[in-house]
Amino acid sequence: MEITSDFNPLGDLVPDEIYQVLEEHKLLNEKGVRDYKIRRQFKTMRNKDVPAYEAIEELREQHPYLQFDTIRKIVYGLRRRS
């Protein structure tokens, strides 16, 4: 299997070969990877002067199973207190 940079959503953190091994052994948290991608996309949009509300709405269109508030919590790092 040939690895491309599109295959590794954590390419700026983890080399492709390591990502593949982690994925093969099911050592990656899918939700954590998804949240990282969402935060990275949000930051990119904000750097292009997209208003926060519009950026979150765009992310909601890409992830229709997530609510607006859930994405807001992901991008701003808001966590529930135990």
PDB file with SEQRES, HELIX, SHEET and CRYST1 records, atoms N, CA, C and O in Angstrom:
SEQRES   1 A   82  MET GLU ILE THR SER ASP PHE ASN PRO LEU GLY ASP LEU          
SEQRES   2 A   82  VAL PRO ASP GLU ILE TYR GLN VAL LEU GLU GLU HIS LYS          
SEQRES   3 A   82  LEU LEU ASN GLU LYS GLY VAL ARG ASP TYR LYS ILE ARG          
SEQRES   4 A   82  ARG GLN PHE LYS THR MET ARG ASN LYS ASP VAL PRO ALA          
SEQRES   5 A   82  TYR GLU ALA ILE GLU GLU LEU ARG GLU GLN HIS PRO TYR          
SEQRES   6 A   82  LEU GLN PHE ASP THR ILE ARG LYS ILE VAL TYR GLY LEU          
SEQRES   7 A   82  ARG ARG ARG SER                                              
HELIX    1 AA1 ASP A   16  GLU A   24  1                                   9    
HELIX    2 AA2 GLU A   30  ASN A   47  1                                  18    
HELIX    3 AA3 ALA A   52  GLN A   62  1                                  11    
HELIX    4 AA4 PHE A   68  TYR A   76  1                                   9    
CRYST1    1.000    1.000    1.000  90.00  90.00  90.00 P 1           1          
ATOM      1  N   MET A   1       0.844  -1.188   0.000  1.00  0.00           N  
ATOM      2  CA  MET A   1       0.000   0.000   0.000  1.00  0.00           C  
ATOM      3  C   MET A   1       0.883   1.243   0.000  1.00  0.00           C  
ATOM      4  O   MET A   1       1.757   1.394   0.854  1.00  0.00           O  
ATOM      5  N   GLU A   2       0.652   2.118  -0.949  1.00  0.00           N  
ATOM      6  CA  GLU A   2       1.420   3.354  -1.020  1.00  0.00           C  
ATOM      7  C   GLU A   2       0.780   4.390  -0.107  1.00  0.00           C  
ATOM      8  O   GLU A   2      -0.438   4.567  -0.108  1.00  0.00           O  
ATOM      9  N   ILE A   3       1.598   5.059   0.655  1.00  0.00           N  
ATOM     10  CA  ILE A   3       1.102   6.058   1.592  1.00  0.00           C  
ATOM     11  C   ILE A   3       1.232   7.436   0.962  1.00  0.00           C  
ATOM     12  O   ILE A   3       2.279   7.789   0.418  1.00  0.00           O  
ATOM     13  N   THR A   4       0.154   8.209   1.043  1.00  0.00           N  
ATOM     14  CA  THR A   4       0.199   9.583   0.560  1.00  0.00           C  
ATOM     15  C   THR A   4      -0.032  10.510   1.740  1.00  0.00           C  
ATOM     16  O   THR A   4      -0.479  10.069   2.800  1.00  0.00           O  
ATOM     17  N   SER A   5       0.264  11.771   1.568  1.00  0.00           N  
ATOM     18  CA  SER A   5       0.066  12.726   2.655  1.00  0.00           C  
ATOM     19  C   SER A   5      -1.417  12.878   2.986  1.00  0.00           C  
ATOM     20  O   SER A   5      -1.755  13.270   4.102  1.00  0.00           O  
ATOM     21  N   ASP A   6      -2.321  12.572   2.025  1.00  0.00           N  
ATOM     22  CA  ASP A   6      -3.752  12.631   2.301  1.00  0.00           C  
ATOM     23  C   ASP A   6      -4.167  11.510   3.249  1.00  0.00           C  
ATOM     24  O   ASP A   6      -5.150  11.637   3.978  1.00  0.00           O  
ATOM     25  N   PHE A   7      -3.420  10.425   3.233  1.00  0.00           N  
ATOM     26  CA  PHE A   7      -3.711   9.274   4.075  1.00  0.00           C  
ATOM     27  C   PHE A   7      -3.483   9.605   5.544  1.00  0.00           C  
ATOM     28  O   PHE A   7      -4.204   9.108   6.410  1.00  0.00           O  
ATOM     29  N   ASN A   8      -2.499  10.431   5.831  1.00  0.00           N  
ATOM     30  CA  ASN A   8      -2.099  10.737   7.195  1.00  0.00           C  
ATOM     31  C   ASN A   8      -2.594  12.125   7.592  1.00  0.00           C  
ATOM     32  O   ASN A   8      -1.977  13.126   7.227  1.00  0.00           O  
ATOM     33  N   PRO A   9      -3.705  12.198   8.339  1.00  0.00           N  
ATOM     34  CA  PRO A   9      -4.211  13.504   8.751  1.00  0.00           C  
ATOM     35  C   PRO A   9      -3.334  14.177   9.804  1.00  0.00           C  
ATOM     36  O   PRO A   9      -3.516  15.356  10.108  1.00  0.00           O  
ATOM     37  N   LEU A  10      -2.386  13.430  10.356  1.00  0.00           N  
ATOM     38  CA  LEU A  10      -1.480  13.980  11.365  1.00  0.00           C  
ATOM     39  C   LEU A  10      -0.088  14.200  10.792  1.00  0.00           C  
ATOM     40  O   LEU A  10       0.901  14.187  11.526  1.00  0.00           O  
ATOM     41  N   GLY A  11      -0.011  14.400   9.486  1.00  0.00           N  
ATOM     42  CA  GLY A  11       1.263  14.507   8.788  1.00  0.00           C  
ATOM     43  C   GLY A  11       2.207  15.552   9.343  1.00  0.00           C  
ATOM     44  O   GLY A  11       3.424  15.399   9.243  1.00  0.00           O  
ATOM     45  N   ASP A  12       1.664  16.619   9.931  1.00  0.00           N  
ATOM     46  CA  ASP A  12       2.536  17.640  10.495  1.00  0.00           C  
ATOM     47  C   ASP A  12       3.055  17.261  11.881  1.00  0.00           C  
ATOM     48  O   ASP A  12       3.898  17.960  12.443  1.00  0.00           O  
ATOM     49  N   LEU A  13       2.548  16.150  12.436  1.00  0.00           N  
ATOM     50  CA  LEU A  13       2.978  15.689  13.760  1.00  0.00           C  
ATOM     51  C   LEU A  13       3.692  14.346  13.734  1.00  0.00           C  
ATOM     52  O   LEU A  13       4.652  14.128  14.472  1.00  0.00           O  
ATOM     53  N   VAL A  14       3.212  13.439  12.871  1.00  0.00           N  
ATOM     54  CA  VAL A  14       3.688  12.057  12.858  1.00  0.00           C  
ATOM     55  C   VAL A  14       4.045  11.658  11.424  1.00  0.00           C  
ATOM     56  O   VAL A  14       3.257  11.891  10.507  1.00  0.00           O  
ATOM     57  N   PRO A  15       5.219  11.061  11.219  1.00  0.00           N  
ATOM     58  CA  PRO A  15       5.566  10.588   9.870  1.00  0.00           C  
ATOM     59  C   PRO A  15       4.560   9.541   9.375  1.00  0.00           C  
ATOM     60  O   PRO A  15       3.949   8.830  10.173  1.00  0.00           O  
ATOM     61  N   ASP A  16       4.399   9.457   8.058  1.00  0.00           N  
ATOM     62  CA  ASP A  16       3.427   8.547   7.450  1.00  0.00           C  
ATOM     63  C   ASP A  16       3.624   7.101   7.886  1.00  0.00           C  
ATOM     64  O   ASP A  16       2.652   6.398   8.163  1.00  0.00           O  
ATOM     65  N   GLU A  17       4.873   6.655   7.948  1.00  0.00           N  
ATOM     66  CA  GLU A  17       5.152   5.259   8.303  1.00  0.00           C  
ATOM     67  C   GLU A  17       4.681   4.949   9.726  1.00  0.00           C  
ATOM     68  O   GLU A  17       4.106   3.890   9.978  1.00  0.00           O  
ATOM     69  N   ILE A  18       4.926   5.871  10.644  1.00  0.00           N  
ATOM     70  CA  ILE A  18       4.503   5.662  12.037  1.00  0.00           C  
ATOM     71  C   ILE A  18       2.985   5.702  12.134  1.00  0.00           C  
ATOM     72  O   ILE A  18       2.385   4.900  12.850  1.00  0.00           O  
ATOM     73  N   TYR A  19       2.360   6.639  11.413  1.00  0.00           N  
ATOM     74  CA  TYR A  19       0.901   6.719  11.417  1.00  0.00           C  
ATOM     75  C   TYR A  19       0.294   5.401  10.944  1.00  0.00           C  
ATOM     76  O   TYR A  19      -0.666   4.907  11.534  1.00  0.00           O  
ATOM     77  N   GLN A  20       0.858   4.837   9.878  1.00  0.00           N  
ATOM     78  CA  GLN A  20       0.336   3.583   9.333  1.00  0.00           C  
ATOM     79  C   GLN A  20       0.445   2.461  10.367  1.00  0.00           C  
ATOM     80  O   GLN A  20      -0.495   1.685  10.532  1.00  0.00           O  
ATOM     81  N   VAL A  21       1.572   2.367  11.058  1.00  0.00           N  
ATOM     82  CA  VAL A  21       1.756   1.325  12.074  1.00  0.00           C  
ATOM     83  C   VAL A  21       0.758   1.524  13.213  1.00  0.00           C  
ATOM     84  O   VAL A  21       0.137   0.563  13.667  1.00  0.00           O  
ATOM     85  N   LEU A  22       0.602   2.755  13.673  1.00  0.00           N  
ATOM     86  CA  LEU A  22      -0.353   3.034  14.747  1.00  0.00           C  
ATOM     87  C   LEU A  22      -1.771   2.659  14.328  1.00  0.00           C  
ATOM     88  O   LEU A  22      -2.525   2.089  15.116  1.00  0.00           O  
ATOM     89  N   GLU A  23      -2.128   2.975  13.097  1.00  0.00           N  
ATOM     90  CA  GLU A  23      -3.468   2.649  12.606  1.00  0.00           C  
ATOM     91  C   GLU A  23      -3.661   1.141  12.465  1.00  0.00           C  
ATOM     92  O   GLU A  23      -4.714   0.611  12.821  1.00  0.00           O  
ATOM     93  N   GLU A  24      -2.651   0.455  11.949  1.00  0.00           N  
ATOM     94  CA  GLU A  24      -2.746  -0.999  11.780  1.00  0.00           C  
ATOM     95  C   GLU A  24      -2.969  -1.708  13.111  1.00  0.00           C  
ATOM     96  O   GLU A  24      -3.673  -2.716  13.173  1.00  0.00           O  
ATOM     97  N   HIS A  25      -2.372  -1.182  14.169  1.00  0.00           N  
ATOM     98  CA  HIS A  25      -2.497  -1.798  15.491  1.00  0.00           C  
ATOM     99  C   HIS A  25      -3.624  -1.174  16.315  1.00  0.00           C  
ATOM    100  O   HIS A  25      -3.754  -1.428  17.513  1.00  0.00           O  
ATOM    101  N   LYS A  26      -4.428  -0.359  15.649  1.00  0.00           N  
ATOM    102  CA  LYS A  26      -5.586   0.294  16.276  1.00  0.00           C  
ATOM    103  C   LYS A  26      -5.193   1.054  17.546  1.00  0.00           C  
ATOM    104  O   LYS A  26      -5.854   0.953  18.580  1.00  0.00           O  
ATOM    105  N   LEU A  27      -4.111   1.809  17.441  1.00  0.00           N  
ATOM    106  CA  LEU A  27      -3.607   2.579  18.572  1.00  0.00           C  
ATOM    107  C   LEU A  27      -3.967   4.061  18.481  1.00  0.00           C  
ATOM    108  O   LEU A  27      -3.519   4.869  19.295  1.00  0.00           O  
ATOM    109  N   LEU A  28      -4.779   4.407  17.486  1.00  0.00           N  
ATOM    110  CA  LEU A  28      -5.191   5.796  17.319  1.00  0.00           C  
ATOM    111  C   LEU A  28      -6.619   5.979  17.807  1.00  0.00           C  
ATOM    112  O   LEU A  28      -7.475   5.122  17.588  1.00  0.00           O  
ATOM    113  N   ASN A  29      -6.867   7.088  18.459  1.00  0.00           N  
ATOM    114  CA  ASN A  29      -8.203   7.447  18.901  1.00  0.00           C  
ATOM    115  C   ASN A  29      -8.862   8.213  17.751  1.00  0.00           C  
ATOM    116  O   ASN A  29      -8.484   9.349  17.463  1.00  0.00           O  
ATOM    117  N   GLU A  30      -9.840   7.595  17.099  1.00  0.00           N  
ATOM    118  CA  GLU A  30     -10.478   8.203  15.925  1.00  0.00           C  
ATOM    119  C   GLU A  30     -11.091   9.565  16.243  1.00  0.00           C  
ATOM    120  O   GLU A  30     -11.002  10.497  15.443  1.00  0.00           O  
ATOM    121  N   LYS A  31     -11.711   9.671  17.415  1.00  0.00           N  
ATOM    122  CA  LYS A  31     -12.320  10.941  17.810  1.00  0.00           C  
ATOM    123  C   LYS A  31     -11.241  12.010  17.997  1.00  0.00           C  
ATOM    124  O   LYS A  31     -11.430  13.159  17.599  1.00  0.00           O  
ATOM    125  N   GLY A  32     -10.136  11.640  18.590  1.00  0.00           N  
ATOM    126  CA  GLY A  32      -9.037  12.583  18.780  1.00  0.00           C  
ATOM    127  C   GLY A  32      -8.464  13.062  17.459  1.00  0.00           C  
ATOM    128  O   GLY A  32      -8.161  14.245  17.302  1.00  0.00           O  
ATOM    129  N   VAL A  33      -8.314  12.144  16.504  1.00  0.00           N  
ATOM    130  CA  VAL A  33      -7.812  12.512  15.173  1.00  0.00           C  
ATOM    131  C   VAL A  33      -8.817  13.431  14.485  1.00  0.00           C  
ATOM    132  O   VAL A  33      -8.432  14.431  13.879  1.00  0.00           O  
ATOM    133  N   ARG A  34     -10.100  13.096  14.576  1.00  0.00           N  
ATOM    134  CA  ARG A  34     -11.153  13.942  13.980  1.00  0.00           C  
ATOM    135  C   ARG A  34     -11.115  15.351  14.586  1.00  0.00           C  
ATOM    136  O   ARG A  34     -11.171  16.345  13.862  1.00  0.00           O  
ATOM    137  N   ASP A  35     -11.021  15.425  15.907  1.00  0.00           N  
ATOM    138  CA  ASP A  35     -11.002  16.723  16.578  1.00  0.00           C  
ATOM    139  C   ASP A  35      -9.776  17.536  16.180  1.00  0.00           C  
ATOM    140  O   ASP A  35      -9.860  18.751  16.003  1.00  0.00           O  
ATOM    141  N   TYR A  36      -8.645  16.867  16.042  1.00  0.00           N  
ATOM    142  CA  TYR A  36      -7.422  17.555  15.618  1.00  0.00           C  
ATOM    143  C   TYR A  36      -7.610  18.147  14.224  1.00  0.00           C  
ATOM    144  O   TYR A  36      -7.224  19.289  13.975  1.00  0.00           O  
ATOM    145  N   LYS A  37      -8.204  17.368  13.311  1.00  0.00           N  
ATOM    146  CA  LYS A  37      -8.445  17.851  11.951  1.00  0.00           C  
ATOM    147  C   LYS A  37      -9.400  19.044  11.964  1.00  0.00           C  
ATOM    148  O   LYS A  37      -9.202  20.008  11.224  1.00  0.00           O  
ATOM    149  N   ILE A  38     -10.430  18.980  12.800  1.00  0.00           N  
ATOM    150  CA  ILE A  38     -11.390  20.079  12.904  1.00  0.00           C  
ATOM    151  C   ILE A  38     -10.691  21.335  13.414  1.00  0.00           C  
ATOM    152  O   ILE A  38     -10.890  22.420  12.867  1.00  0.00           O  
ATOM    153  N   ARG A  39      -9.872  21.196  14.459  1.00  0.00           N  
ATOM    154  CA  ARG A  39      -9.154  22.363  14.991  1.00  0.00           C  
ATOM    155  C   ARG A  39      -8.215  22.966  13.945  1.00  0.00           C  
ATOM    156  O   ARG A  39      -8.112  24.187  13.827  1.00  0.00           O  
ATOM    157  N   ARG A  40      -7.537  22.110  13.194  1.00  0.00           N  
ATOM    158  CA  ARG A  40      -6.610  22.577  12.161  1.00  0.00           C  
ATOM    159  C   ARG A  40      -7.374  23.310  11.047  1.00  0.00           C  
ATOM    160  O   ARG A  40      -6.935  24.363  10.585  1.00  0.00           O  
ATOM    161  N   GLN A  41      -8.516  22.754  10.616  1.00  0.00           N  
ATOM    162  CA  GLN A  41      -9.321  23.408   9.576  1.00  0.00           C  
ATOM    163  C   GLN A  41      -9.843  24.755  10.067  1.00  0.00           C  
ATOM    164  O   GLN A  41      -9.837  25.738   9.326  1.00  0.00           O  
ATOM    165  N   PHE A  42     -10.295  24.794  11.325  1.00  0.00           N  
ATOM    166  CA  PHE A  42     -10.815  26.032  11.898  1.00  0.00           C  
ATOM    167  C   PHE A  42      -9.725  27.099  11.916  1.00  0.00           C  
ATOM    168  O   PHE A  42      -9.963  28.245  11.533  1.00  0.00           O  
ATOM    169  N   LYS A  43      -8.542  26.723  12.359  1.00  0.00           N  
ATOM    170  CA  LYS A  43      -7.429  27.673  12.425  1.00  0.00           C  
ATOM    171  C   LYS A  43      -7.085  28.198  11.028  1.00  0.00           C  
ATOM    172  O   LYS A  43      -6.828  29.390  10.857  1.00  0.00           O  
ATOM    173  N   THR A  44      -7.081  27.314  10.038  1.00  0.00           N  
ATOM    174  CA  THR A  44      -6.796  27.724   8.661  1.00  0.00           C  
ATOM    175  C   THR A  44      -7.831  28.729   8.171  1.00  0.00           C  
ATOM    176  O   THR A  44      -7.481  29.742   7.565  1.00  0.00           O  
ATOM    177  N   MET A  45      -9.104  28.450   8.434  1.00  0.00           N  
ATOM    178  CA  MET A  45     -10.161  29.367   7.998  1.00  0.00           C  
ATOM    179  C   MET A  45     -10.049  30.716   8.703  1.00  0.00           C  
ATOM    180  O   MET A  45     -10.217  31.762   8.077  1.00  0.00           O  
ATOM    181  N   ARG A  46      -9.767  30.692   9.999  1.00  0.00           N  
ATOM    182  CA  ARG A  46      -9.646  31.941  10.752  1.00  0.00           C  
ATOM    183  C   ARG A  46      -8.456  32.760  10.264  1.00  0.00           C  
ATOM    184  O   ARG A  46      -8.516  33.989  10.240  1.00  0.00           O  
ATOM    185  N   ASN A  47      -7.375  32.083   9.875  1.00  0.00           N  
ATOM    186  CA  ASN A  47      -6.207  32.788   9.332  1.00  0.00           C  
ATOM    187  C   ASN A  47      -6.519  33.453   7.998  1.00  0.00           C  
ATOM    188  O   ASN A  47      -5.832  34.387   7.584  1.00  0.00           O  
ATOM    189  N   LYS A  48      -7.565  32.963   7.328  1.00  0.00           N  
ATOM    190  CA  LYS A  48      -8.011  33.564   6.059  1.00  0.00           C  
ATOM    191  C   LYS A  48      -9.128  34.580   6.307  1.00  0.00           C  
ATOM    192  O   LYS A  48      -9.851  34.956   5.384  1.00  0.00           O  
ATOM    193  N   ASP A  49      -9.262  35.017   7.557  1.00  0.00           N  
ATOM    194  CA  ASP A  49     -10.244  36.029   7.969  1.00  0.00           C  
ATOM    195  C   ASP A  49     -11.692  35.598   7.802  1.00  0.00           C  
ATOM    196  O   ASP A  49     -12.573  36.443   7.637  1.00  0.00           O  
ATOM    197  N   VAL A  50     -11.950  34.298   7.841  1.00  0.00           N  
ATOM    198  CA  VAL A  50     -13.331  33.812   7.845  1.00  0.00           C  
ATOM    199  C   VAL A  50     -13.860  34.020   9.266  1.00  0.00           C  
ATOM    200  O   VAL A  50     -13.208  33.607  10.225  1.00  0.00           O  
ATOM    201  N   PRO A  51     -15.029  34.653   9.421  1.00  0.00           N  
ATOM    202  CA  PRO A  51     -15.588  34.834  10.763  1.00  0.00           C  
ATOM    203  C   PRO A  51     -15.786  33.481  11.465  1.00  0.00           C  
ATOM    204  O   PRO A  51     -16.081  32.473  10.823  1.00  0.00           O  
ATOM    205  N   ALA A  52     -15.618  33.482  12.782  1.00  0.00           N  
ATOM    206  CA  ALA A  52     -15.688  32.243  13.559  1.00  0.00           C  
ATOM    207  C   ALA A  52     -17.010  31.512  13.328  1.00  0.00           C  
ATOM    208  O   ALA A  52     -17.025  30.295  13.145  1.00  0.00           O  
ATOM    209  N   TYR A  53     -18.117  32.253  13.336  1.00  0.00           N  
ATOM    210  CA  TYR A  53     -19.424  31.623  13.145  1.00  0.00           C  
ATOM    211  C   TYR A  53     -19.489  30.901  11.803  1.00  0.00           C  
ATOM    212  O   TYR A  53     -19.959  29.766  11.730  1.00  0.00           O  
ATOM    213  N   GLU A  54     -19.019  31.558  10.740  1.00  0.00           N  
ATOM    214  CA  GLU A  54     -19.048  30.946   9.408  1.00  0.00           C  
ATOM    215  C   GLU A  54     -18.121  29.736   9.329  1.00  0.00           C  
ATOM    216  O   GLU A  54     -18.446  28.740   8.684  1.00  0.00           O  
ATOM    217  N   ALA A  55     -16.972  29.826   9.982  1.00  0.00           N  
ATOM    218  CA  ALA A  55     -16.033  28.699   9.990  1.00  0.00           C  
ATOM    219  C   ALA A  55     -16.662  27.490  10.680  1.00  0.00           C  
ATOM    220  O   ALA A  55     -16.542  26.362  10.203  1.00  0.00           O  
ATOM    221  N   ILE A  56     -17.328  27.731  11.798  1.00  0.00           N  
ATOM    222  CA  ILE A  56     -17.977  26.631  12.519  1.00  0.00           C  
ATOM    223  C   ILE A  56     -19.113  26.053  11.686  1.00  0.00           C  
ATOM    224  O   ILE A  56     -19.291  24.835  11.648  1.00  0.00           O  
ATOM    225  N   GLU A  57     -19.883  26.905  11.018  1.00  0.00           N  
ATOM    226  CA  GLU A  57     -20.965  26.418  10.154  1.00  0.00           C  
ATOM    227  C   GLU A  57     -20.411  25.569   9.010  1.00  0.00           C  
ATOM    228  O   GLU A  57     -20.990  24.537   8.670  1.00  0.00           O  
ATOM    229  N   GLU A  58     -19.301  25.993   8.418  1.00  0.00           N  
ATOM    230  CA  GLU A  58     -18.668  25.214   7.344  1.00  0.00           C  
ATOM    231  C   GLU A  58     -18.237  23.846   7.878  1.00  0.00           C  
ATOM    232  O   GLU A  58     -18.430  22.831   7.210  1.00  0.00           O  
ATOM    233  N   LEU A  59     -17.663  23.817   9.062  1.00  0.00           N  
ATOM    234  CA  LEU A  59     -17.252  22.544   9.670  1.00  0.00           C  
ATOM    235  C   LEU A  59     -18.471  21.676   9.977  1.00  0.00           C  
ATOM    236  O   LEU A  59     -18.412  20.451   9.864  1.00  0.00           O  
ATOM    237  N   ARG A  60     -19.572  22.315  10.364  1.00  0.00           N  
ATOM    238  CA  ARG A  60     -20.808  21.564  10.630  1.00  0.00           C  
ATOM    239  C   ARG A  60     -21.335  20.910   9.363  1.00  0.00           C  
ATOM    240  O   ARG A  60     -21.872  19.803   9.413  1.00  0.00           O  
ATOM    241  N   GLU A  61     -21.188  21.580   8.234  1.00  0.00           N  
ATOM    242  CA  GLU A  61     -21.603  20.986   6.958  1.00  0.00           C  
ATOM    243  C   GLU A  61     -20.740  19.774   6.621  1.00  0.00           C  
ATOM    244  O   GLU A  61     -21.229  18.803   6.044  1.00  0.00           O  
ATOM    245  N   GLN A  62     -19.471  19.827   6.975  1.00  0.00           N  
ATOM    246  CA  GLN A  62     -18.562  18.713   6.719  1.00  0.00           C  
ATOM    247  C   GLN A  62     -18.782  17.561   7.700  1.00  0.00           C  
ATOM    248  O   GLN A  62     -18.483  16.407   7.391  1.00  0.00           O  
ATOM    249  N   HIS A  63     -19.305  17.882   8.878  1.00  0.00           N  
ATOM    250  CA  HIS A  63     -19.545  16.880   9.925  1.00  0.00           C  
ATOM    251  C   HIS A  63     -20.987  17.044  10.416  1.00  0.00           C  
ATOM    252  O   HIS A  63     -21.203  17.529  11.527  1.00  0.00           O  
ATOM    253  N   PRO A  64     -21.978  16.647   9.607  1.00  0.00           N  
ATOM    254  CA  PRO A  64     -23.381  16.913   9.945  1.00  0.00           C  
ATOM    255  C   PRO A  64     -23.868  16.205  11.211  1.00  0.00           C  
ATOM    256  O   PRO A  64     -24.909  16.570  11.757  1.00  0.00           O  
ATOM    257  N   TYR A  65     -23.144  15.221  11.672  1.00  0.00           N  
ATOM    258  CA  TYR A  65     -23.532  14.502  12.887  1.00  0.00           C  
ATOM    259  C   TYR A  65     -23.117  15.258  14.151  1.00  0.00           C  
ATOM    260  O   TYR A  65     -23.465  14.845  15.256  1.00  0.00           O  
ATOM    261  N   LEU A  66     -22.374  16.366  13.999  1.00  0.00           N  
ATOM    262  CA  LEU A  66     -21.956  17.172  15.146  1.00  0.00           C  
ATOM    263  C   LEU A  66     -22.789  18.445  15.221  1.00  0.00           C  
ATOM    264  O   LEU A  66     -23.099  19.056  14.198  1.00  0.00           O  
ATOM    265  N   GLN A  67     -23.146  18.836  16.428  1.00  0.00           N  
ATOM    266  CA  GLN A  67     -23.900  20.062  16.621  1.00  0.00           C  
ATOM    267  C   GLN A  67     -22.952  21.258  16.643  1.00  0.00           C  
ATOM    268  O   GLN A  67     -21.750  21.112  16.868  1.00  0.00           O  
ATOM    269  N   PHE A  68     -23.510  22.432  16.407  1.00  0.00           N  
ATOM    270  CA  PHE A  68     -22.726  23.667  16.404  1.00  0.00           C  
ATOM    271  C   PHE A  68     -21.935  23.799  17.701  1.00  0.00           C  
ATOM    272  O   PHE A  68     -20.738  24.087  17.679  1.00  0.00           O  
ATOM    273  N   ASP A  69     -22.605  23.590  18.823  1.00  0.00           N  
ATOM    274  CA  ASP A  69     -21.959  23.753  20.128  1.00  0.00           C  
ATOM    275  C   ASP A  69     -20.830  22.743  20.333  1.00  0.00           C  
ATOM    276  O   ASP A  69     -19.825  23.056  20.971  1.00  0.00           O  
ATOM    277  N   THR A  70     -20.993  21.547  19.801  1.00  0.00           N  
ATOM    278  CA  THR A  70     -19.950  20.528  19.913  1.00  0.00           C  
ATOM    279  C   THR A  70     -18.700  20.974  19.164  1.00  0.00           C  
ATOM    280  O   THR A  70     -17.589  20.843  19.678  1.00  0.00           O  
ATOM    281  N   ILE A  71     -18.873  21.493  17.969  1.00  0.00           N  
ATOM    282  CA  ILE A  71     -17.724  21.972  17.195  1.00  0.00           C  
ATOM    283  C   ILE A  71     -17.086  23.169  17.892  1.00  0.00           C  
ATOM    284  O   ILE A  71     -15.861  23.291  17.930  1.00  0.00           O  
ATOM    285  N   ARG A  72     -17.906  24.036  18.434  1.00  0.00           N  
ATOM    286  CA  ARG A  72     -17.379  25.194  19.173  1.00  0.00           C  
ATOM    287  C   ARG A  72     -16.509  24.729  20.338  1.00  0.00           C  
ATOM    288  O   ARG A  72     -15.440  25.289  20.580  1.00  0.00           O  
ATOM    289  N   LYS A  73     -16.965  23.712  21.053  1.00  0.00           N  
ATOM    290  CA  LYS A  73     -16.182  23.178  22.173  1.00  0.00           C  
ATOM    291  C   LYS A  73     -14.879  22.547  21.690  1.00  0.00           C  
ATOM    292  O   LYS A  73     -13.849  22.658  22.356  1.00  0.00           O  
ATOM    293  N   ILE A  74     -14.922  21.889  20.539  1.00  0.00           N  
ATOM    294  CA  ILE A  74     -13.709  21.270  19.984  1.00  0.00           C  
ATOM    295  C   ILE A  74     -12.696  22.348  19.617  1.00  0.00           C  
ATOM    296  O   ILE A  74     -11.529  22.253  19.998  1.00  0.00           O  
ATOM    297  N   VAL A  75     -13.127  23.370  18.884  1.00  0.00           N  
ATOM    298  CA  VAL A  75     -12.170  24.361  18.381  1.00  0.00           C  
ATOM    299  C   VAL A  75     -11.650  25.289  19.468  1.00  0.00           C  
ATOM    300  O   VAL A  75     -10.532  25.794  19.365  1.00  0.00           O  
ATOM    301  N   TYR A  76     -12.438  25.518  20.498  1.00  0.00           N  
ATOM    302  CA  TYR A  76     -11.981  26.399  21.576  1.00  0.00           C  
ATOM    303  C   TYR A  76     -11.451  25.623  22.779  1.00  0.00           C  
ATOM    304  O   TYR A  76     -11.063  26.224  23.780  1.00  0.00           O  
ATOM    305  N   GLY A  77     -11.432  24.297  22.688  1.00  0.00           N  
ATOM    306  CA  GLY A  77     -10.864  23.483  23.759  1.00  0.00           C  
ATOM    307  C   GLY A  77     -11.674  23.484  25.034  1.00  0.00           C  
ATOM    308  O   GLY A  77     -11.123  23.297  26.119  1.00  0.00           O  
ATOM    309  N   LEU A  78     -12.973  23.690  24.921  1.00  0.00           N  
ATOM    310  CA  LEU A  78     -13.830  23.690  26.105  1.00  0.00           C  
ATOM    311  C   LEU A  78     -14.154  22.257  26.494  1.00  0.00           C  
ATOM    312  O   LEU A  78     -14.575  21.457  25.659  1.00  0.00           O  
ATOM    313  N   ARG A  79     -13.960  21.946  27.737  1.00  0.00           N  
ATOM    314  CA  ARG A  79     -14.204  20.585  28.220  1.00  0.00           C  
ATOM    315  C   ARG A  79     -15.185  20.627  29.387  1.00  0.00           C  
ATOM    316  O   ARG A  79     -15.284  21.620  30.107  1.00  0.00           O  
ATOM    317  N   ARG A  80     -15.899  19.532  29.550  1.00  0.00           N  
ATOM    318  CA  ARG A  80     -16.786  19.408  30.714  1.00  0.00           C  
ATOM    319  C   ARG A  80     -15.944  19.181  31.953  1.00  0.00           C  
ATOM    320  O   ARG A  80     -14.906  18.520  31.909  1.00  0.00           O  
ATOM    321  N   ARG A  81     -16.403  19.730  33.041  1.00  0.00           N  
ATOM    322  CA  ARG A  81     -15.706  19.486  34.306  1.00  0.00           C  
ATOM    323  C   ARG A  81     -16.282  18.237  34.939  1.00  0.00           C  
ATOM    324  O   ARG A  81     -17.495  18.029  34.922  1.00  0.00           O  
ATOM    325  N   SER A  82     -15.418  17.406  35.496  1.00  0.00           N  
ATOM    326  CA  SER A  82     -15.869  16.141  36.102  1.00  0.00           C  
ATOM    327  C   SER A  82     -16.418  16.372  37.480  1.00  0.00           C  
ATOM    328  O   SER A  82     -16.844  15.426  38.141  1.00  0.00           O  
TER     329      SER A  82                                                      
END                                                                             
